């Protein structure tokens, strides 16, 4: 055993510095930067393995054995970890304590194959005490957690790779050609959003009226609302069902009756207090945050997406300000309870906390293997104000939310009293009964610190106000009597917050997956956001319809939730991975297997699948370029083609009612408007609105028909026989700029567009012509094959030759010029170069001139701080450069096999090891001989086929020596990794 340091491996580079400082010089802390390997893609599987692993990278016939490969971006990371391992006398795998973290630790163990003791180091907050305690109290690798994560990964691969191709064939592609996908959780989530929209589409609104009035006495006034008429209740929104029908017997006022009643009440002018009810009540604080409730509250109160909220929480955790952010647990440790109670007393007094600490229990059996809720870290909570200089804007907002919720969770109940006053008015021959309610808090308790947000409610008629003191029999003046009309509303669309809540209630998904689920359905174009609401696309309707009709079990909510429960059972060691996967894939007495479903799909009518009848003559269809209305004319010939009507992009499915569809059909066509005649060629210029957007086009003017002057009839021209039909030249067309409109474009502008590309001039140095034109990615200059982006579309017509030459003189990065900086910071501590925030073609990014790091989606680029910029660049630098596209495959089968088997998993029964090692040794010997021979033969020339060091060396002896060494290493690895998979042995 080497007398060296202890090697600690964490997931994130951000954690390294803090943990290194807490542990001291006896430890070396390095990062794996997430997973170092994953299931192979089809092209990464060697030829001799394709029979078993070729379809899924999983051998379904051999206990669902997965074929793993090291990520191309992680080869440098693995090499660095192996270097550090040589000088270590112990390895501490300090990845996160959930299933994903446990799996990363196992993959590190499999790839690094350390010969020194290996232990798991678990912590839930990055503080000095927590890190040192974790280093002293380690444990073995939890194979059950690894099995649960691997089962989920295998399950998702089987599901996705079997079902997604059906979507590609029968539905098509998503937004901007994005490939569609199906998944056990994302498909269920998409179905939920679509079902809510279906409910909104089927909803029938009902109208009802009531009366409001202002009651006053001694200068104090309050709003009252008509509640009963002659003792019978007045209709409210909640009295109607979704079809607009009443659910119980109530009095329904129409406008005429409501106005007549209001006039009678105004004439009476007085009301008598008939009843005063006062009811005391209490409100208890909510439990501390779990991942789900944090995402919900961040959405409601901070307008953060689930993905954004989790990104900010990750940063807070890695900086040591909060505990681990992926958890189902609502429990707090003893020190956290003490810290919360102490802070509540310090801020709000002794009465702010109850006599005994509050204890919260999680509903989940598993609680995602984490031990605590999300809370501020440490034995003493730092206030948001004290961290103002250490956090960026989003971090401070989220920390403030977590801090308040945690402190409030240990505070006393709020106490209140709700008073309801009933007034009666003699309105002619009728008795109108009005009510008003008001709540007064007698003790605010936890509300001093925090009050939970609420999702949108439908038909919310409740209003709270402050009421004056009144007694039964008092007379009050009534004024400002106003009849009011109302309409019932459908269920509100899901927001990210309410969808996360609904998923959790149904048991679909787990905390670590909620943000990614919503991200996927947004990226695939299944839903879009309108404000905070999630609006499903017609594409989602087609996808869900296919899944419901042909994969009903797979999108069943109870079935999906049961899968999650089964994965939890595997994580607890109560179920076996292999038996469960066999049941899911091949089927059992309890369920139909996935293979059986896919093999027996039968015929799927793609046209019917992508069609929704709106009216008797209009059918919505979803095609290659999106949704449109297909309109048939009952009086037309059966052979006649139906008319196509485009649907506005911003029209939600529930807004495409039969009335709206007819409105679109009857609307005058904005396109095909004649702008005028091109005087140069006599052609007409028209503007059209096409599938790819608005454009202008030149068309031939129609020849006037010849009329017989004697009879007034049109003379038909004789058809020429035998004459070969000439191919008509394509008419000139040009797309409108983004700033232009079909309704406002004029002839001069259209002619300018048709004249493009515009010749700017000639480069005096090369003689090449420079043109300005518009393209798919915006306006640009072109000189031969060299292009430069322009800042805006106007420059196409305005830019001069001198300005164009200046553009070409600017440095070019990739296929475009360097973009100007949106923001500039101090020098990066590693490179020593100034950091700049820039806006690129694919979004904002930060750069120090050497490393470019994209600003994560959901973050406001202009609010990026210097510290955040350093963090983004450090993370990107740790990941290394993006892999280059591989050249056409020239590797021999033997070379591919050696490389691939280097990363093969090794977790199966130990009894098969001996036989496998023997086979591997034979194979190794053969490979070594073959490679040495190849190296000797090709020492003088490059050999792309073997890709060994010999191919890069001029000296034959050096080449042969390097090849032999590389071959020996590969052979050793192959012999070690071609053994069957086995459970990782416990190490001490």
Long-range contacts (C-beta under 8 A, 24 or more apart in sequence): 1-89, 1-116, 2-86, 2-87, 2-88, 2-89, 2-116, 3-89, 4-87, 4-88, 4-89, 5-87, 5-88, 5-89, 6-88, 6-89, 6-90, 6-91, 6-92, 6-135, 7-81, 7-84, 7-85, 7-88, 7-90, 7-91, 7-92, 8-92, 8-94, 8-121, 8-135, 9-81, 9-91, 9-92, 9-93, 9-94, 9-95, 9-105, 9-108, 10-94, 10-95, 11-95, 11-96, 11-101, 11-104, 12-314, 12-318, 12-875, 13-874, 13-875, 13-878, 14-315, 14-318, 14-319, 14-871, 14-874, 14-875, 15-126, 15-318, 18-126, 18-131, 18-318, 18-319, 18-320, 19-94, 19-126, 19-131, 22-126, 22-127, 22-128, 22-131, 22-132, 23-131, 23-132, 23-135, 27-92, 27-135, 28-84, 28-87, 28-88, 29-94, 30-80, 30-81, 30-84, 31-77, 31-878, 32-74, 32-77, 32-81, 32-95, 32-104, 32-108, 33-74, 33-77, 33-875, 33-878, 33-879, 34-104, 35-71, 35-74, 35-103, 35-104, 35-107, 36-70, 36-71, 36-74, 36-77, 36-78, 36-104, 36-107, 36-108, 36-111, 37-68, 37-69, 37-70, 37-71, 37-74, 37-107, 37-111, 37-903, 38-68, 38-69, 38-71, 38-153, 39-66, 39-67, 39-68, 39-69, 39-153, 39-157, 40-67, 40-68, 40-69, 40-900, 43-889, 44-69, 44-900, 45-900, 46-893, 46-896, 46-897, 46-899, 46-900, 46-901, 47-893, 47-896, 47-897, 48-893, 48-897, 49-897, 49-900, 55-161, 56-157, 56-158, 56-161, 57-157, 58-154, 58-157, 58-158, 60-158, 60-585, 63-578, 63-908, 63-981, 64-154, 64-577, 64-578, 64-581, 64-582, 64-585, 65-905, 65-908, 65-980, 65-981, 66-150, 66-153, 66-154, 66-905, 67-900, 67-904, 67-905, 68-107, 68-110, 68-903, 68-904, 68-905, 69-900, 69-903, 70-111, 70-902, 70-903, 72-883, 73-879, 73-880, 73-882, 73-883, 76-880, 77-878, 77-880, 78-111, 78-112, 81-108, 81-112, 82-112, 85-112, 85-114, 85-116, 88-114, 88-116, 89-116, 90-116, 90-117, 90-118, 90-119, 91-116, 91-117, 91-118, 91-119, 92-118, 92-119, 92-120, 92-121, 92-135, 92-138, 93-118, 93-119, 93-120, 93-121, 93-141, 94-120, 94-121, 94-122, 94-123, 94-134, 96-324, 96-326, 97-122, 97-123, 97-124, 97-324, 97-369, 97-370, 98-145, 98-326, 98-368, 98-369, 98-370, 98-512, 99-145, 99-146, 99-148, 99-149, 99-152, 99-368, 99-369, 99-571, 100-149, 100-512, 102-141, 102-142, 102-145, 102-146, 102-149, 103-145, 103-146, 103-149, 103-150, 103-153, 105-141, 106-141, 106-143, 106-146, 106-984, 109-141, 109-984, 110-903, 110-905, 110-906, 110-907, 110-984, 111-903, 113-976, 117-987, 117-988, 118-987, 119-987, 119-988, 124-323, 124-324, 124-370, 124-371, 124-372, 125-317, 125-320, 125-322, 125-323, 125-324, 125-377, 125-378, 126-317, 126-318, 126-319, 126-320, 126-377, 127-320, 127-377, 127-378, 129-379, 130-377, 140-986, 140-987, 141-984, 141-986, 141-987, 143-907, 143-983, 143-984, 144-570, 144-571, 144-572, 144-573, 145-369, 145-571, 146-907, 146-984, 147-570, 147-571, 147-577, 148-567, 148-568, 148-570, 148-571, 148-577, 150-577, 151-567, 151-570, 151-577, 151-580, 151-581, 152-567, 154-581, 155-184, 155-563, 155-567, 155-581, 155-584, 156-183, 156-184, 158-584, 158-585, 158-594, 159-183, 159-184, 159-554, 159-594, 162-594, 162-595, 162-598, 163-187, 163-547, 163-551, 163-554, 163-598, 166-546, 166-550, 166-598, 166-601, 166-604, 167-543, 167-546, 169-606, 170-546, 170-604, 170-606, 170-609, 171-539, 171-542, 171-543, 171-546, 171-606, 171-609, 171-610, 171-622, 172-622, 172-623, 172-624, 173-624, 174-524, 174-525, 174-526, 174-539, 175-523, 175-524, 175-525, 175-539, 176-525, 178-523, 178-524, 178-525, 180-524, 180-539, 180-543, 181-520, 181-524, 182-543, 182-547, 182-551, 182-554, 183-520, 184-554, 184-560, 184-563, 185-503, 185-508, 185-509, 185-513, 185-517, 185-560, 186-517, 186-520, 186-521, 186-524, 187-543, 187-544, 187-547, 187-554, 187-555, 188-508, 188-555, 188-557, 188-560, 189-499, 189-503, 189-508, 189-509, 189-517, 189-518, 189-521, 190-521, 190-526, 190-527, 190-536, 190-540, 190-543, 190-544, 191-544, 191-547, 191-548, 191-555, 192-494, 192-499, 192-502, 192-503, 192-557, 193-493, 193-494, 193-499, 193-521, 193-526, 193-527, 193-534, 193-536, 193-540, 194-536, 194-540, 194-541, 194-544, 195-544, 196-491, 196-493, 196-494, 197-493, 197-535, 197-536, 197-541, 197-652, 197-653, 197-654, 199-242, 199-490, 199-491, 200-490, 200-491, 200-493, 200-654, 201-653, 201-654, 202-242, 202-243, 203-242, 203-243, 203-490, 203-491, 203-654, 204-242, 204-243, 204-244, 205-244, 205-487, 205-488, 205-489, 205-490, 206-240, 206-244, 206-245, 206-487, 206-488, 207-485, 207-486, 207-487, 207-488, 208-235, 208-236, 208-237, 208-240, 208-252, 208-253, 208-485, 208-486, 208-487, 208-488, 209-253, 209-254, 209-255, 209-257, 209-258, 209-483, 209-484, 209-485, 209-486, 210-234, 210-235, 210-236, 210-253, 210-258, 210-483, 210-484, 210-486, 211-253, 211-258, 211-261, 211-262, 211-265, 211-432, 211-481, 211-482, 211-483, 211-484, 212-481, 212-482, 212-484, 213-265, 213-271, 213-434, 213-478, 213-479, 213-480, 213-481, 213-482, 214-478, 214-479, 214-480, 215-271, 215-423, 215-434, 215-436, 215-476, 215-477, 215-478, 216-476, 216-477, 216-479, 217-468, 217-470, 217-474, 217-475, 217-476, 217-477, 218-468, 220-468, 222-421, 222-436, 222-438, 222-465, 222-466, 222-467, 222-468, 223-436, 223-463, 223-465, 224-271, 224-421, 224-423, 224-434, 224-435, 224-436, 225-434, 225-435, 225-436, 226-261, 226-432, 226-433, 226-434, 227-422, 227-433, 227-434, 227-435, 228-432, 228-433, 229-253, 229-261, 229-430, 229-431, 229-432, 229-433, 230-430, 230-431, 231-431, 231-433, 236-459, 236-461, 237-458, 237-459, 237-461, 237-486, 237-488, 237-489, 238-459, 238-461, 240-488, 242-490, 242-491, 244-488, 255-483, 255-485, 258-483, 258-484, 258-485, 259-483, 261-427, 261-430, 261-432, 261-483, 262-481, 262-482, 262-483, 264-427, 264-428, 264-430, 265-425, 265-427, 265-432, 265-478, 265-481, 266-478, 266-479, 266-481, 267-427, 267-428, 268-425, 268-426, 268-427, 268-478, 269-477, 269-478, 269-479, 270-425, 270-475, 270-476, 270-477, 270-478, 271-423, 271-424, 271-425, 271-434, 271-475, 271-476, 271-477, 271-478, 272-423, 272-424, 272-425, 272-473, 272-474, 272-475, 272-476, 273-421, 273-422, 273-423, 273-470, 273-471, 273-472, 273-473, 273-474, 273-475, 273-476, 274-422, 274-423, 274-424, 274-433, 274-472, 275-420, 275-421, 275-422, 275-472, 276-419, 276-420, 276-421, 276-422, 276-470, 276-471, 276-472, 277-419, 277-420, 277-422, 278-417, 278-418, 278-419, 279-417, 279-418, 279-419, 279-420, 280-415, 280-416, 280-417, 280-442, 281-415, 281-416, 281-417, 281-418, 282-413, 282-414, 282-415, 282-416, 283-413, 283-414, 283-416, 283-445, 283-446, 283-447, 284-413, 284-446, 285-358, 285-408, 285-409, 285-410, 285-411, 285-413, 285-445, 285-446, 285-450, 286-405, 286-408, 286-409, 286-452, 287-330, 287-360, 287-373, 287-409, 288-330, 288-332, 288-360, 288-373, 288-374, 288-375, 288-405, 288-406, 288-409, 289-373, 289-374, 289-375, 289-402, 289-405, 289-406, 290-327, 290-328, 290-329, 290-330, 290-362, 290-373, 290-374, 290-511, 291-325, 291-326, 291-327, 291-328, 291-368, 291-374, 291-511, 291-512, 291-514, 292-328, 292-500, 292-501, 292-504, 292-511, 292-514, 294-325, 294-374, 294-401, 294-402, 295-496, 295-497, 295-500, 295-514, 295-515, 296-453, 296-497, 296-498, 296-500, 296-501, 297-401, 297-405, 297-452, 297-453, 297-497, 298-398, 298-401, 298-497, 299-495, 299-496, 299-497, 299-500, 299-532, 300-453, 300-454, 300-455, 300-497, 301-401, 301-453, 302-394, 302-397, 302-398, 302-401, 303-532, 304-394, 304-398, 304-858, 305-496, 305-515, 305-518, 305-858, 306-496, 306-497, 306-500, 306-514, 306-515, 306-518, 306-519, 307-515, 307-516, 307-518, 307-519, 307-857, 307-858, 308-394, 308-856, 308-857, 308-858, 308-859, 309-398, 309-515, 310-515, 311-856, 311-858, 311-859, 312-394, 312-395, 312-398, 313-374, 313-398, 315-395, 315-868, 315-871, 316-391, 316-395, 316-398, 316-399, 316-402, 319-390, 319-395, 320-377, 321-376, 321-377, 321-382, 321-387, 321-390, 321-391, 321-395, 321-399, 322-374, 322-375, 322-376, 322-377, 322-399, 322-402, 323-372, 323-373, 323-374, 323-375, 323-376, 323-377, 324-370, 324-372, 324-374, 325-374, 326-368, 326-370, 326-511, 326-512, 327-367, 327-368, 327-370, 327-372, 327-373, 327-374, 327-511, 328-362, 328-364, 328-366, 328-367, 328-368, 328-370, 328-510, 328-511, 329-362, 329-364, 329-367, 329-368, 329-370, 329-371, 329-372, 329-373, 330-360, 330-361, 330-362, 330-373, 331-359, 331-360, 331-361, 331-362, 331-367, 331-371, 331-372, 331-373, 332-360, 332-372, 332-373, 332-375, 332-406, 332-409, 332-410, 333-371, 333-372, 335-379, 336-372, 336-375, 336-406, 337-410, 338-379, 339-376, 339-378, 339-379, 339-380, 339-381, 340-375, 340-381, 340-406, 340-407, 340-409, 340-410, 341-410, 342-380, 343-380, 343-381, 343-383, 343-407, 344-407, 344-408, 344-410, 344-411, 344-449, 347-407, 347-448, 347-449, 348-411, 348-448, 348-449, 351-412, 351-443, 352-411, 352-412, 352-445, 352-448, 353-410, 353-411, 353-412, 354-411, 354-412, 354-413, 357-410, 358-409, 358-410, 360-409, 364-568, 365-568, 365-572, 366-568, 366-571, 366-572, 368-510, 368-511, 368-512, 369-571, 373-406, 374-402, 375-402, 375-406, 376-402, 376-403, 376-406, 381-406, 381-407, 392-863, 392-864, 392-865, 392-867, 392-868, 393-863, 393-865, 394-859, 394-860, 394-863, 404-449, 404-450, 405-450, 407-449, 407-450, 408-446, 408-447, 408-449, 408-450, 409-446, 411-445, 411-446, 411-448, 411-449, 412-443, 412-445, 412-446, 413-445, 413-446, 414-441, 414-443, 414-444, 414-445, 414-446, 414-447, 415-441, 415-442, 415-443, 415-445, 416-440, 416-441, 416-442, 417-442, 419-467, 421-467, 421-470, 423-476, 423-478, 425-478, 436-465, 436-467, 437-462, 437-464, 437-465, 437-467, 438-464, 438-465, 438-466, 438-467, 439-464, 440-466, 455-492, 455-495, 455-497, 455-498, 455-501, 456-492, 456-495, 456-498, 457-492, 458-488, 458-489, 458-490, 458-491, 458-492, 459-488, 459-489, 490-654, 492-533, 493-530, 493-533, 493-534, 493-535, 494-533, 494-534, 495-532, 495-533, 495-534, 496-532, 496-534, 497-532, 499-534, 506-557, 506-560, 506-561, 507-560, 507-561, 507-564, 507-565, 508-557, 508-560, 508-561, 508-564, 509-564, 510-564, 530-652, 535-652, 535-653, 536-653, 537-627, 537-653, 538-612, 538-620, 538-622, 538-626, 538-627, 538-653, 539-622, 539-626, 539-627, 541-612, 541-622, 541-653, 542-609, 542-610, 542-622, 545-609, 546-604, 546-609, 549-609, 550-597, 550-601, 550-602, 550-604, 551-597, 553-591, 553-592, 553-597, 554-594, 554-597, 559-591, 614-656, 614-658, 614-661, 615-658, 615-661, 615-662, 618-645, 618-658, 618-661, 618-662, 618-665, 620-647, 620-656, 620-661, 625-691, 625-692, 626-691, 629-661, 629-664, 629-665, 631-665, 646-689, 646-691, 670-742, 670-743, 671-742, 673-742, 675-745, 675-746, 675-747, 675-750, 676-747, 677-701, 678-751, 678-754, 683-731, 685-747, 685-750, 685-751, 685-754, 687-736, 687-742, 687-745, 687-750, 688-742, 689-742, 692-735, 693-735, 693-736, 694-735, 694-736, 694-740, 694-741, 694-742, 695-733, 695-734, 695-735, 695-736, 696-733, 696-734, 696-736, 696-745, 696-750, 696-753, 696-754, 697-731, 697-732, 697-733, 697-734, 698-731, 698-732, 698-733, 698-754, 699-731, 734-774, 735-774, 737-774, 737-793, 738-793, 739-793, 752-797, 756-796, 757-782, 758-796, 758-797, 760-799, 760-800, 760-801, 760-804, 761-800, 761-801, 761-804, 762-801, 763-805, 763-808, 770-801, 770-804, 770-805, 770-808, 772-796, 772-797, 772-799, 772-804, 777-841, 781-807, 781-808, 783-808, 787-815, 787-816, 788-812, 788-816, 788-817, 789-816, 789-817, 789-841, 816-841, 822-861, 822-862, 823-862, 823-864, 825-866, 825-869, 826-866, 828-870, 828-873, 829-870, 830-873, 830-874, 830-877, 835-866, 835-869, 835-870, 835-873, 837-861, 837-862, 837-864, 837-869, 846-872, 846-873, 847-873, 848-873, 851-876, 851-877, 852-876, 887-944, 890-944, 890-945, 890-947, 891-945, 891-946, 891-947, 892-945, 892-946, 894-926, 894-927, 894-930, 894-931, 895-945, 895-946, 895-947, 897-974, 898-927, 898-970, 898-971, 898-973, 898-974, 899-970, 901-973, 901-974, 901-977, 901-978, 902-970, 902-973, 902-974, 902-977, 903-977, 904-977, 904-978, 904-981, 905-981, 906-977, 906-979, 906-980, 906-981, 906-982, 907-981, 907-982, 907-983, 907-984, 908-980, 908-981, 908-982, 908-983, 909-980, 909-982, 910-982, 912-979, 912-980, 913-979, 913-980, 913-982, 916-978, 916-979, 916-980, 917-975, 917-979, 919-978, 920-974, 920-975, 920-976, 920-978, 920-979, 921-975, 923-974, 923-978, 924-971, 924-972, 924-974, 924-975, 925-971, 927-967, 927-970, 927-971, 927-974, 928-967, 928-968, 928-971, 931-963, 931-964, 931-967, 931-970, 932-960, 932-963, 932-964, 932-967, 934-963, 935-959, 935-960, 935-963, 935-964, 935-967, 936-960
